[in-house]
Amino acid sequence: MAESLYDRYMKAAAAHRAHGETCTRCSPDARCGTGRRLHESFARLQDAYLAQQKQRRG
């Protein structure tokens, strides 16, 4: 069975958080290449999930 959008969003959030806790090059204002990729993935999935929720409610 395919993962739900919510599951992918939560995994991306966890990966982004874990990277931020260990990477010495990342900060809230600047990210390393991996941190940037993880943040972009998280943000894209978050936007998609929130849009899906809004559509379901509206």
CHARMM-style PDB file with segment names, atoms N, HN, CA, C and O in Angstrom:
ATOM      1  N   MET     1       0.841  -1.173   0.000  1.00  0.00      PROA
ATOM      2  CA  MET     1       0.000   0.000   0.000  1.00  0.00      PROA
ATOM      3  C   MET     1       0.892   1.244   0.000  1.00  0.00      PROA
ATOM      4  O   MET     1       1.895   1.294   0.713  1.00  0.00      PROA
ATOM      5  N   ALA     2       0.537   2.209  -0.772  1.00  0.00      PROA
ATOM      6  HN  ALA     2      -0.277   2.169  -1.351  1.00  0.00      PROA
ATOM      7  CA  ALA     2       1.304   3.456  -0.879  1.00  0.00      PROA
ATOM      8  C   ALA     2       1.134   4.290   0.389  1.00  0.00      PROA
ATOM      9  O   ALA     2       0.085   4.270   1.033  1.00  0.00      PROA
ATOM     10  N   GLU     3       2.175   5.007   0.724  1.00  0.00      PROA
ATOM     11  HN  GLU     3       3.028   5.023   0.201  1.00  0.00      PROA
ATOM     12  CA  GLU     3       2.119   5.887   1.885  1.00  0.00      PROA
ATOM     13  C   GLU     3       1.191   7.064   1.605  1.00  0.00      PROA
ATOM     14  O   GLU     3       1.118   7.567   0.483  1.00  0.00      PROA
ATOM     15  N   SER     4       0.501   7.481   2.625  1.00  0.00      PROA
ATOM     16  HN  SER     4       0.560   7.073   3.536  1.00  0.00      PROA
ATOM     17  CA  SER     4      -0.381   8.643   2.477  1.00  0.00      PROA
ATOM     18  C   SER     4       0.455   9.915   2.414  1.00  0.00      PROA
ATOM     19  O   SER     4       1.629   9.920   2.784  1.00  0.00      PROA
ATOM     20  N   LEU     5      -0.151  10.969   1.950  1.00  0.00      PROA
ATOM     21  HN  LEU     5      -1.105  10.966   1.650  1.00  0.00      PROA
ATOM     22  CA  LEU     5       0.506  12.272   1.897  1.00  0.00      PROA
ATOM     23  C   LEU     5       0.917  12.690   3.308  1.00  0.00      PROA
ATOM     24  O   LEU     5       2.002  13.235   3.507  1.00  0.00      PROA
ATOM     25  N   TYR     6       0.052  12.436   4.277  1.00  0.00      PROA
ATOM     26  HN  TYR     6      -0.830  11.993   4.114  1.00  0.00      PROA
ATOM     27  CA  TYR     6       0.367  12.780   5.665  1.00  0.00      PROA
ATOM     28  C   TYR     6       1.617  12.033   6.137  1.00  0.00      PROA
ATOM     29  O   TYR     6       2.495  12.633   6.756  1.00  0.00      PROA
ATOM     30  N   ASP     7       1.706  10.737   5.853  1.00  0.00      PROA
ATOM     31  HN  ASP     7       0.993  10.249   5.350  1.00  0.00      PROA
ATOM     32  CA  ASP     7       2.873   9.945   6.266  1.00  0.00      PROA
ATOM     33  C   ASP     7       4.158  10.480   5.628  1.00  0.00      PROA
ATOM     34  O   ASP     7       5.188  10.579   6.295  1.00  0.00      PROA
ATOM     35  N   ARG     8       4.098  10.819   4.357  1.00  0.00      PROA
ATOM     36  HN  ARG     8       3.262  10.739   3.815  1.00  0.00      PROA
ATOM     37  CA  ARG     8       5.276  11.363   3.682  1.00  0.00      PROA
ATOM     38  C   ARG     8       5.654  12.721   4.260  1.00  0.00      PROA
ATOM     39  O   ARG     8       6.837  13.023   4.417  1.00  0.00      PROA
ATOM     40  N   TYR     9       4.655  13.540   4.577  1.00  0.00      PROA
ATOM     41  HN  TYR     9       3.694  13.294   4.450  1.00  0.00      PROA
ATOM     42  CA  TYR     9       4.872  14.851   5.194  1.00  0.00      PROA
ATOM     43  C   TYR     9       5.549  14.688   6.551  1.00  0.00      PROA
ATOM     44  O   TYR     9       6.501  15.407   6.856  1.00  0.00      PROA
ATOM     45  N   MET    10       5.072  13.755   7.365  1.00  0.00      PROA
ATOM     46  HN  MET    10       4.299  13.171   7.117  1.00  0.00      PROA
ATOM     47  CA  MET    10       5.650  13.540   8.691  1.00  0.00      PROA
ATOM     48  C   MET    10       7.077  12.983   8.599  1.00  0.00      PROA
ATOM     49  O   MET    10       7.935  13.360   9.397  1.00  0.00      PROA
ATOM     50  N   LYS    11       7.335  12.101   7.646  1.00  0.00      PROA
ATOM     51  HN  LYS    11       6.637  11.795   6.998  1.00  0.00      PROA
ATOM     52  CA  LYS    11       8.690  11.573   7.457  1.00  0.00      PROA
ATOM     53  C   LYS    11       9.645  12.677   7.018  1.00  0.00      PROA
ATOM     54  O   LYS    11      10.788  12.732   7.470  1.00  0.00      PROA
ATOM     55  N   ALA    12       9.179  13.544   6.145  1.00  0.00      PROA
ATOM     56  HN  ALA    12       8.250  13.499   5.777  1.00  0.00      PROA
ATOM     57  CA  ALA    12      10.008  14.656   5.688  1.00  0.00      PROA
ATOM     58  C   ALA    12      10.297  15.615   6.849  1.00  0.00      PROA
ATOM     59  O   ALA    12      11.410  16.124   6.974  1.00  0.00      PROA
ATOM     60  N   ALA    13       9.304  15.855   7.687  1.00  0.00      PROA
ATOM     61  HN  ALA    13       8.399  15.441   7.585  1.00  0.00      PROA
ATOM     62  CA  ALA    13       9.501  16.719   8.853  1.00  0.00      PROA
ATOM     63  C   ALA    13      10.526  16.116   9.801  1.00  0.00      PROA
ATOM     64  O   ALA    13      11.398  16.822  10.308  1.00  0.00      PROA
ATOM     65  N   ALA    14      10.425  14.815  10.041  1.00  0.00      PROA
ATOM     66  HN  ALA    14       9.716  14.242   9.629  1.00  0.00      PROA
ATOM     67  CA  ALA    14      11.363  14.137  10.934  1.00  0.00      PROA
ATOM     68  C   ALA    14      12.783  14.166  10.360  1.00  0.00      PROA
ATOM     69  O   ALA    14      13.740  14.400  11.098  1.00  0.00      PROA
ATOM     70  N   ALA    15      12.927  13.934   9.068  1.00  0.00      PROA
ATOM     71  HN  ALA    15      12.149  13.744   8.468  1.00  0.00      PROA
ATOM     72  CA  ALA    15      14.244  13.952   8.436  1.00  0.00      PROA
ATOM     73  C   ALA    15      14.850  15.352   8.500  1.00  0.00      PROA
ATOM     74  O   ALA    15      16.039  15.508   8.777  1.00  0.00      PROA
ATOM     75  N   HSD    16      14.043  16.346   8.248  1.00  0.00      PROA
ATOM     76  HN  HSD    16      13.077  16.219   8.022  1.00  0.00      PROA
ATOM     77  CA  HSD    16      14.502  17.736   8.304  1.00  0.00      PROA
ATOM     78  C   HSD    16      14.947  18.093   9.713  1.00  0.00      PROA
ATOM     79  O   HSD    16      15.996  18.708   9.902  1.00  0.00      PROA
ATOM     80  N   ARG    17      14.151  17.707  10.698  1.00  0.00      PROA
ATOM     81  HN  ARG    17      13.299  17.208  10.545  1.00  0.00      PROA
ATOM     82  CA  ARG    17      14.467  17.977  12.102  1.00  0.00      PROA
ATOM     83  C   ARG    17      15.747  17.251  12.525  1.00  0.00      PROA
ATOM     84  O   ARG    17      16.613  17.845  13.167  1.00  0.00      PROA
ATOM     85  N   ALA    18      15.868  15.975  12.167  1.00  0.00      PROA
ATOM     86  HN  ALA    18      15.164  15.492  11.645  1.00  0.00      PROA
ATOM     87  CA  ALA    18      17.038  15.190  12.548  1.00  0.00      PROA
ATOM     88  C   ALA    18      18.306  15.774  11.933  1.00  0.00      PROA
ATOM     89  O   ALA    18      19.342  15.848  12.594  1.00  0.00      PROA
ATOM     90  N   HSD    19      18.230  16.179  10.697  1.00  0.00      PROA
ATOM     91  HN  HSD    19      17.388  16.119  10.160  1.00  0.00      PROA
ATOM     92  CA  HSD    19      19.396  16.774  10.043  1.00  0.00      PROA
ATOM     93  C   HSD    19      19.794  18.062  10.762  1.00  0.00      PROA
ATOM     94  O   HSD    19      20.975  18.289  11.025  1.00  0.00      PROA
ATOM     95  N   GLY    20      18.825  18.889  11.072  1.00  0.00      PROA
ATOM     96  HN  GLY    20      17.866  18.705  10.858  1.00  0.00      PROA
ATOM     97  CA  GLY    20      19.099  20.156  11.746  1.00  0.00      PROA
ATOM     98  C   GLY    20      19.730  19.984  13.117  1.00  0.00      PROA
ATOM     99  O   GLY    20      20.472  20.853  13.575  1.00  0.00      PROA
ATOM    100  N   GLU    21      19.441  18.873  13.772  1.00  0.00      PROA
ATOM    101  HN  GLU    21      18.839  18.167  13.400  1.00  0.00      PROA
ATOM    102  CA  GLU    21      19.994  18.606  15.102  1.00  0.00      PROA
ATOM    103  C   GLU    21      21.451  18.163  15.048  1.00  0.00      PROA
ATOM    104  O   GLU    21      22.169  18.268  16.042  1.00  0.00      PROA
ATOM    105  N   THR    22      21.891  17.668  13.889  1.00  0.00      PROA
ATOM    106  HN  THR    22      21.307  17.582  13.082  1.00  0.00      PROA
ATOM    107  CA  THR    22      23.251  17.130  13.803  1.00  0.00      PROA
ATOM    108  C   THR    22      24.175  17.915  12.886  1.00  0.00      PROA
ATOM    109  O   THR    22      25.395  17.792  12.997  1.00  0.00      PROA
ATOM    110  N   CYS    23      23.634  18.704  11.997  1.00  0.00      PROA
ATOM    111  HN  CYS    23      22.643  18.804  11.907  1.00  0.00      PROA
ATOM    112  CA  CYS    23      24.462  19.411  11.016  1.00  0.00      PROA
ATOM    113  C   CYS    23      25.037  20.692  11.623  1.00  0.00      PROA
ATOM    114  O   CYS    23      24.299  21.534  12.133  1.00  0.00      PROA
ATOM    115  N   THR    24      26.330  20.822  11.560  1.00  0.00      PROA
ATOM    116  HN  THR    24      26.929  20.137  11.145  1.00  0.00      PROA
ATOM    117  CA  THR    24      26.981  22.017  12.099  1.00  0.00      PROA
ATOM    118  C   THR    24      26.977  23.172  11.099  1.00  0.00      PROA
ATOM    119  O   THR    24      27.287  24.304  11.470  1.00  0.00      PROA
ATOM    120  N   ARG    25      26.633  22.910   9.852  1.00  0.00      PROA
ATOM    121  HN  ARG    25      26.381  21.990   9.551  1.00  0.00      PROA
ATOM    122  CA  ARG    25      26.634  23.965   8.831  1.00  0.00      PROA
ATOM    123  C   ARG    25      25.271  24.613   8.655  1.00  0.00      PROA
ATOM    124  O   ARG    25      25.177  25.683   8.053  1.00  0.00      PROA
ATOM    125  N   CYS    26      24.216  23.996   9.164  1.00  0.00      PROA
ATOM    126  HN  CYS    26      24.292  23.127   9.654  1.00  0.00      PROA
ATOM    127  CA  CYS    26      22.870  24.531   9.002  1.00  0.00      PROA
ATOM    128  C   CYS    26      22.488  25.445  10.159  1.00  0.00      PROA
ATOM    129  O   CYS    26      22.861  25.214  11.309  1.00  0.00      PROA
ATOM    130  N   SER    27      21.737  26.483   9.824  1.00  0.00      PROA
ATOM    131  HN  SER    27      21.434  26.670   8.890  1.00  0.00      PROA
ATOM    132  CA  SER    27      21.142  27.376  10.808  1.00  0.00      PROA
ATOM    133  C   SER    27      19.766  27.749  10.267  1.00  0.00      PROA
ATOM    134  O   SER    27      19.451  27.415   9.125  1.00  0.00      PROA
ATOM    135  N   PRO    28      18.940  28.430  11.054  1.00  0.00      PROA
ATOM    136  CA  PRO    28      17.621  28.826  10.544  1.00  0.00      PROA
ATOM    137  C   PRO    28      17.699  29.725   9.301  1.00  0.00      PROA
ATOM    138  O   PRO    28      16.768  29.753   8.495  1.00  0.00      PROA
ATOM    139  N   ASP    29      18.802  30.452   9.150  1.00  0.00      PROA
ATOM    140  HN  ASP    29      19.558  30.429   9.805  1.00  0.00      PROA
ATOM    141  CA  ASP    29      18.932  31.384   8.027  1.00  0.00      PROA
ATOM    142  C   ASP    29      19.730  30.844   6.856  1.00  0.00      PROA
ATOM    143  O   ASP    29      19.636  31.382   5.753  1.00  0.00      PROA
ATOM    144  N   ALA    30      20.513  29.796   7.066  1.00  0.00      PROA
ATOM    145  HN  ALA    30      20.590  29.359   7.962  1.00  0.00      PROA
ATOM    146  CA  ALA    30      21.348  29.238   5.997  1.00  0.00      PROA
ATOM    147  C   ALA    30      21.426  27.730   6.165  1.00  0.00      PROA
ATOM    148  O   ALA    30      21.531  27.224   7.282  1.00  0.00      PROA
ATOM    149  N   ARG    31      21.374  27.019   5.046  1.00  0.00      PROA
ATOM    150  HN  ARG    31      21.290  27.431   4.139  1.00  0.00      PROA
ATOM    151  CA  ARG    31      21.394  25.559   5.089  1.00  0.00      PROA
ATOM    152  C   ARG    31      22.446  25.019   4.130  1.00  0.00      PROA
ATOM    153  O   ARG    31      22.750  25.622   3.101  1.00  0.00      PROA
ATOM    154  N   CYS    32      22.992  23.865   4.502  1.00  0.00      PROA
ATOM    155  HN  CYS    32      22.744  23.375   5.338  1.00  0.00      PROA
ATOM    156  CA  CYS    32      23.902  23.170   3.597  1.00  0.00      PROA
ATOM    157  C   CYS    32      23.064  22.566   2.465  1.00  0.00      PROA
ATOM    158  O   CYS    32      21.837  22.660   2.491  1.00  0.00      PROA
ATOM    159  N   GLY    33      23.699  21.961   1.494  1.00  0.00      PROA
ATOM    160  HN  GLY    33      24.696  21.885   1.472  1.00  0.00      PROA
ATOM    161  CA  GLY    33      22.974  21.383   0.357  1.00  0.00      PROA
ATOM    162  C   GLY    33      21.943  20.354   0.779  1.00  0.00      PROA
ATOM    163  O   GLY    33      20.809  20.373   0.301  1.00  0.00      PROA
ATOM    164  N   THR    34      22.330  19.460   1.669  1.00  0.00      PROA
ATOM    165  HN  THR    34      23.251  19.445   2.057  1.00  0.00      PROA
ATOM    166  CA  THR    34      21.393  18.434   2.142  1.00  0.00      PROA
ATOM    167  C   THR    34      20.266  19.064   2.941  1.00  0.00      PROA
ATOM    168  O   THR    34      19.101  18.702   2.774  1.00  0.00      PROA
ATOM    169  N   GLY    35      20.609  20.005   3.810  1.00  0.00      PROA
ATOM    170  HN  GLY    35      21.555  20.299   3.946  1.00  0.00      PROA
ATOM    171  CA  GLY    35      19.594  20.686   4.606  1.00  0.00      PROA
ATOM    172  C   GLY    35      18.610  21.443   3.743  1.00  0.00      PROA
ATOM    173  O   GLY    35      17.413  21.463   4.031  1.00  0.00      PROA
ATOM    174  N   ARG    36      19.099  22.063   2.693  1.00  0.00      PROA
ATOM    175  HN  ARG    36      20.071  22.047   2.458  1.00  0.00      PROA
ATOM    176  CA  ARG    36      18.240  22.800   1.762  1.00  0.00      PROA
ATOM    177  C   ARG    36      17.279  21.839   1.057  1.00  0.00      PROA
ATOM    178  O   ARG    36      16.090  22.131   0.924  1.00  0.00      PROA
ATOM    179  N   ARG    37      17.798  20.695   0.608  1.00  0.00      PROA
ATOM    180  HN  ARG    37      18.764  20.458   0.717  1.00  0.00      PROA
ATOM    181  CA  ARG    37      16.967  19.701  -0.074  1.00  0.00      PROA
ATOM    182  C   ARG    37      15.892  19.166   0.873  1.00  0.00      PROA
ATOM    183  O   ARG    37      14.728  19.051   0.489  1.00  0.00      PROA
ATOM    184  N   LEU    38      16.276  18.841   2.105  1.00  0.00      PROA
ATOM    185  HN  LEU    38      17.222  18.935   2.417  1.00  0.00      PROA
ATOM    186  CA  LEU    38      15.315  18.321   3.078  1.00  0.00      PROA
ATOM    187  C   LEU    38      14.258  19.365   3.425  1.00  0.00      PROA
ATOM    188  O   LEU    38      13.081  19.034   3.563  1.00  0.00      PROA
ATOM    189  N   HSD    39      14.673  20.621   3.566  1.00  0.00      PROA
ATOM    190  HN  HSD    39      15.630  20.889   3.454  1.00  0.00      PROA
ATOM    191  CA  HSD    39      13.720  21.686   3.875  1.00  0.00      PROA
ATOM    192  C   HSD    39      12.742  21.885   2.713  1.00  0.00      PROA
ATOM    193  O   HSD    39      11.541  22.039   2.935  1.00  0.00      PROA
ATOM    194  N   GLU    40      13.242  21.884   1.496  1.00  0.00      PROA
ATOM    195  HN  GLU    40      14.218  21.760   1.315  1.00  0.00      PROA
ATOM    196  CA  GLU    40      12.374  22.065   0.329  1.00  0.00      PROA
ATOM    197  C   GLU    40      11.367  20.927   0.211  1.00  0.00      PROA
ATOM    198  O   GLU    40      10.201  21.158  -0.105  1.00  0.00      PROA
ATOM    199  N   SER    41      11.815  19.699   0.465  1.00  0.00      PROA
ATOM    200  HN  SER    41      12.763  19.511   0.722  1.00  0.00      PROA
ATOM    201  CA  SER    41      10.923  18.547   0.421  1.00  0.00      PROA
ATOM    202  C   SER    41       9.842  18.668   1.494  1.00  0.00      PROA
ATOM    203  O   SER    41       8.660  18.458   1.224  1.00  0.00      PROA
ATOM    204  N   PHE    42      10.259  19.006   2.704  1.00  0.00      PROA
ATOM    205  HN  PHE    42      11.220  19.176   2.923  1.00  0.00      PROA
ATOM    206  CA  PHE    42       9.318  19.192   3.807  1.00  0.00      PROA
ATOM    207  C   PHE    42       8.305  20.290   3.472  1.00  0.00      PROA
ATOM    208  O   PHE    42       7.102  20.095   3.642  1.00  0.00      PROA
ATOM    209  N   ALA    43       8.780  21.424   3.005  1.00  0.00      PROA
ATOM    210  HN  ALA    43       9.758  21.582   2.868  1.00  0.00      PROA
ATOM    211  CA  ALA    43       7.893  22.554   2.699  1.00  0.00      PROA
ATOM    212  C   ALA    43       6.908  22.201   1.592  1.00  0.00      PROA
ATOM    213  O   ALA    43       5.730  22.550   1.676  1.00  0.00      PROA
ATOM    214  N   ARG    44       7.378  21.517   0.562  1.00  0.00      PROA
ATOM    215  HN  ARG    44       8.334  21.234   0.494  1.00  0.00      PROA
ATOM    216  CA  ARG    44       6.503  21.128  -0.553  1.00  0.00      PROA
ATOM    217  C   ARG    44       5.404  20.177  -0.069  1.00  0.00      PROA
ATOM    218  O   ARG    44       4.235  20.338  -0.419  1.00  0.00      PROA
ATOM    219  N   LEU    45       5.793  19.180   0.741  1.00  0.00      PROA
ATOM    220  HN  LEU    45       6.743  19.049   1.026  1.00  0.00      PROA
ATOM    221  CA  LEU    45       4.804  18.223   1.252  1.00  0.00      PROA
ATOM    222  C   LEU    45       3.852  18.887   2.248  1.00  0.00      PROA
ATOM    223  O   LEU    45       2.667  18.558   2.281  1.00  0.00      PROA
ATOM    224  N   GLN    46       4.352  19.805   3.046  1.00  0.00      PROA
ATOM    225  HN  GLN    46       5.316  20.073   3.020  1.00  0.00      PROA
ATOM    226  CA  GLN    46       3.495  20.526   3.983  1.00  0.00      PROA
ATOM    227  C   GLN    46       2.458  21.350   3.224  1.00  0.00      PROA
ATOM    228  O   GLN    46       1.276  21.338   3.570  1.00  0.00      PROA
ATOM    229  N   ASP    47       2.895  22.057   2.205  1.00  0.00      PROA
ATOM    230  HN  ASP    47       3.854  22.067   1.924  1.00  0.00      PROA
ATOM    231  CA  ASP    47       1.962  22.847   1.391  1.00  0.00      PROA
ATOM    232  C   ASP    47       0.896  21.960   0.761  1.00  0.00      PROA
ATOM    233  O   ASP    47      -0.284  22.310   0.752  1.00  0.00      PROA
ATOM    234  N   ALA    48       1.313  20.809   0.232  1.00  0.00      PROA
ATOM    235  HN  ALA    48       2.271  20.525   0.239  1.00  0.00      PROA
ATOM    236  CA  ALA    48       0.365  19.890  -0.404  1.00  0.00      PROA
ATOM    237  C   ALA    48      -0.625  19.331   0.620  1.00  0.00      PROA
ATOM    238  O   ALA    48      -1.820  19.231   0.342  1.00  0.00      PROA
ATOM    239  N   TYR    49      -0.131  18.971   1.789  1.00  0.00      PROA
ATOM    240  HN  TYR    49       0.840  19.052   2.015  1.00  0.00      PROA
ATOM    241  CA  TYR    49      -1.005  18.424   2.826  1.00  0.00      PROA
ATOM    242  C   TYR    49      -2.013  19.473   3.303  1.00  0.00      PROA
ATOM    243  O   TYR    49      -3.200  19.180   3.442  1.00  0.00      PROA
ATOM    244  N   LEU    50      -1.538  20.685   3.550  1.00  0.00      PROA
ATOM    245  HN  LEU    50      -0.573  20.922   3.438  1.00  0.00      PROA
ATOM    246  CA  LEU    50      -2.449  21.734   4.005  1.00  0.00      PROA
ATOM    247  C   LEU    50      -3.477  22.086   2.935  1.00  0.00      PROA
ATOM    248  O   LEU    50      -4.635  22.354   3.257  1.00  0.00      PROA
ATOM    249  N   ALA    51      -3.075  22.090   1.686  1.00  0.00      PROA
ATOM    250  HN  ALA    51      -2.134  21.873   1.425  1.00  0.00      PROA
ATOM    251  CA  ALA    51      -4.033  22.340   0.597  1.00  0.00      PROA
ATOM    252  C   ALA    51      -5.080  21.230   0.534  1.00  0.00      PROA
ATOM    253  O   ALA    51      -6.260  21.492   0.301  1.00  0.00      PROA
ATOM    254  N   GLN    52      -4.639  19.991   0.744  1.00  0.00      PROA
ATOM    255  HN  GLN    52      -3.681  19.778   0.933  1.00  0.00      PROA
ATOM    256  CA  GLN    52      -5.573  18.862   0.753  1.00  0.00      PROA
ATOM    257  C   GLN    52      -6.578  19.005   1.894  1.00  0.00      PROA
ATOM    258  O   GLN    52      -7.770  18.761   1.708  1.00  0.00      PROA
ATOM    259  N   GLN    53      -6.100  19.399   3.070  1.00  0.00      PROA
ATOM    260  HN  GLN    53      -5.132  19.598   3.221  1.00  0.00      PROA
ATOM    261  CA  GLN    53      -6.988  19.589   4.208  1.00  0.00      PROA
ATOM    262  C   GLN    53      -7.990  20.712   3.966  1.00  0.00      PROA
ATOM    263  O   GLN    53      -9.166  20.592   4.310  1.00  0.00      PROA
ATOM    264  N   LYS    54      -7.519  21.792   3.379  1.00  0.00      PROA
ATOM    265  HN  LYS    54      -6.564  21.890   3.100  1.00  0.00      PROA
ATOM    266  CA  LYS    54      -8.386  22.922   3.088  1.00  0.00      PROA
ATOM    267  C   LYS    54      -9.480  22.516   2.086  1.00  0.00      PROA
ATOM    268  O   LYS    54     -10.637  22.916   2.214  1.00  0.00      PROA
ATOM    269  N   GLN    55      -9.090  21.725   1.101  1.00  0.00      PROA
ATOM    270  HN  GLN    55      -8.150  21.401   0.997  1.00  0.00      PROA
ATOM    271  CA  GLN    55     -10.045  21.285   0.088  1.00  0.00      PROA
ATOM    272  C   GLN    55     -11.095  20.374   0.707  1.00  0.00      PROA
ATOM    273  O   GLN    55     -12.270  20.457   0.351  1.00  0.00      PROA
ATOM    274  N   ARG    56     -10.695  19.520   1.614  1.00  0.00      PROA
ATOM    275  HN  ARG    56      -9.740  19.452   1.903  1.00  0.00      PROA
ATOM    276  CA  ARG    56     -11.638  18.600   2.263  1.00  0.00      PROA
ATOM    277  C   ARG    56     -12.635  19.350   3.142  1.00  0.00      PROA
ATOM    278  O   ARG    56     -13.790  18.942   3.268  1.00  0.00      PROA
ATOM    279  N   ARG    57     -12.192  20.432   3.742  1.00  0.00      PROA
ATOM    280  HN  ARG    57     -11.254  20.764   3.640  1.00  0.00      PROA
ATOM    281  CA  ARG    57     -13.056  21.198   4.649  1.00  0.00      PROA
ATOM    282  C   ARG    57     -13.950  22.174   3.905  1.00  0.00      PROA
ATOM    283  O   ARG    57     -15.018  22.553   4.385  1.00  0.00      PROA
ATOM    284  N   GLY    58     -13.491  22.575   2.719  1.00  0.00      PROA
ATOM    285  HN  GLY    58     -12.623  22.267   2.329  1.00  0.00      PROA
ATOM    286  CA  GLY    58     -14.192  23.642   2.045  1.00  0.00      PROA
ATOM    287  C   GLY    58     -15.180  23.225   1.063  1.00  0.00      PROA
ATOM    288  OT1 GLY    58     -15.826  24.068   0.440  1.00  0.00      PROA
TER     289      GLY     58
END
